[in-house]
Amino acid sequence: MVRVEVLRGRVTEVTARRYGLRKSMALTHAQKVRVTKEVVRHDKDTGSPEYQIAMFTEKIKKLTAHLKKNKQDFHSRRGLLKMVAKRKKLFAYLEKTDEKAAKGLKKTLGL
């Protein structure tokens, strides 16, 4: 039963605790849709700065929560700093090209 759930990508919290499995730190499809539904330009949008900034913001939130629990995880901390820098560069690009969209995105994401 557990093996089938893991193969299908549905590891519930109860299953994970019972069998010592760890939940993935990657975002699920449902999380990606929830985060980006307000900022996408079209249905198949994955490359626009707005989409990328929204994804980085969600990953940063998730990684920050992980680092609060695991203070000694320096490798993940480095990844977090790289993501923050990349998001900052994308914001600078978006402000340079479309200032109105950048302000709206900051408001939407609560930054």
Phi, psi and omega in degrees: 000312181295317181300320179295316180297319180294318179295326178277355178080021181244073177268110179280164181297322179295315179298318181297316180293319184295320186250010176071026178271148177261143175282149183287146176274350179287154179281139176280168180298319180297320178295319180297317180295316181299319184288320190259001185297334182270345187248352182289147179274326179208178187301320185257027182286120174224351186250351182292151179302324180298315180297313182297319179295319178297319179294315178299321180299316180294318178297321179295318178299315182293318180290326177296318177297321178297318183287337174293327179277325185242079186294336183269003183278082186284333179293318177291327178298320178296318177299321178298314180297324178293321179294319179297318179296318180295318178297320179297318178295319178296321177297318179299317178297315182294321178295326180289322184269322184212088185296324180296316179295322180295317179295318178296322180293318178300320180292317181297316183275349179075038180259000000 
